[in-house]
Amino acid sequence: MDWVVLIASGMMESVWAIALGKSDGFAHPGPTVVFVGALVLSMAGLAFATKTLPVGTAYAVWVGIGAALTVVYGMVTGSEPANLARIALIVGLVGCVVGLKLVGGEG
């Protein structure tokens, strides 16, 4: 259960990061509300996961998921360049996150 919550909170990290960009410095209320809600859910999920998972592992997984999804969103929407090298690096990042789960032995 802790890993499921951690993965979901990593996804929420991506949501709040994207919403932060769309809020234009908190000038737009809709994205600002999404940012605050996703931030609270993301942090609460990370806090829950660190009750049973090592903080370093949980944080690395949380950041990795959030970063990868945020960059992929940017590539899909055209706000970030997409090329083979960037895609390979994102795949490598995701592979490292999966690797942390596979070799961790906890949870």
C-alpha positions in Angstrom: 0.0 0.0 0.0 2.9 2.4 0.8 4.3 2.0 -2.7 0.9 2.7 -4.3 0.4 5.8 -2.2 4.0 6.9 -3.1 3.4 6.5 -6.8 0.1 8.4 -6.6 1.8 11.2 -4.7 4.6 11.3 -7.3 1.9 11.7 -10.0 0.4 14.5 -7.9 3.8 16.2 -7.8 3.6 16.4 -11.6 0.0 17.8 -11.4 1.1 20.6 -9.0 4.2 21.4 -11.0 2.2 21.8 -14.2 -0.5 23.8 -12.4 2.2 26.0 -10.9 3.3 26.9 -14.4 -0.2 27.5 -15.6 -1.0 29.7 -12.6 1.3 32.4 -14.0 2.7 33.4 -10.6 -0.7 32.7 -8.9 -2.4 35.2 -11.2 -5.0 32.6 -12.4 -7.2 31.2 -9.7 -8.1 27.9 -11.3 -4.6 26.6 -11.7 -3.7 28.1 -8.3 -6.4 26.0 -6.6 -5.3 22.9 -8.5 -1.7 23.6 -7.5 -2.6 23.9 -3.8 -4.8 20.8 -3.8 -2.3 18.7 -5.6 0.6 19.9 -3.4 -1.3 19.0 -0.2 -2.1 15.5 -1.6 1.4 15.0 -2.9 3.0 15.9 0.4 0.5 13.9 2.4 1.2 10.8 0.3 5.0 11.3 0.6 4.6 11.7 4.4 2.5 8.5 4.6 5.0 6.5 2.5 7.9 7.5 4.6 6.3 5.8 7.6 7.4 2.5 6.2 9.9 3.3 3.4 13.3 4.9 3.8 13.1 8.7 3.3 15.8 8.7 0.7 14.2 6.0 -1.4 10.7 7.5 -1.1 12.0 11.0 -2.0 13.9 9.7 -5.0 11.0 7.8 -6.3 8.6 10.7 -5.7 10.8 13.2 -7.4 11.6 10.8 -10.3 8.0 10.1 -11.0 7.0 13.8 -10.8 9.9 15.0 -12.9 9.4 12.3 -15.6 5.7 12.9 -15.9 6.1 16.7 -16.0 8.7 16.5 -18.8 6.6 14.0 -20.8 3.6 16.3 -20.4 5.7 19.2 -21.8 6.9 17.0 -24.7 3.3 15.9 -25.5 2.0 19.5 -25.4 4.9 20.9 -27.3 6.2 23.2 -24.5 9.4 21.1 -24.2 11.5 19.7 -27.0 11.2 16.0 -27.7 14.1 14.2 -29.2 15.6 10.7 -29.0 18.2 11.7 -26.4 15.6 13.4 -24.0 13.3 10.4 -24.4 16.1 8.0 -23.6 17.1 10.0 -20.5 13.5 9.9 -19.3 13.4 6.2 -19.8 16.6 5.9 -17.9 15.1 8.0 -15.0 12.1 5.7 -14.8 14.3 2.7 -14.9 16.3 4.0 -11.9 13.0 4.6 -10.0 11.9 1.0 -10.8 15.3 -0.2 -9.8 15.0 1.4 -6.4 11.9 -0.6 -5.8 13.4 -3.8 -7.0 16.6 -3.7 -5.0 15.1 -2.0 -1.9 13.7 -5.1 -0.2 11.4 -3.0 2.0 7.7 -2.5 1.8 
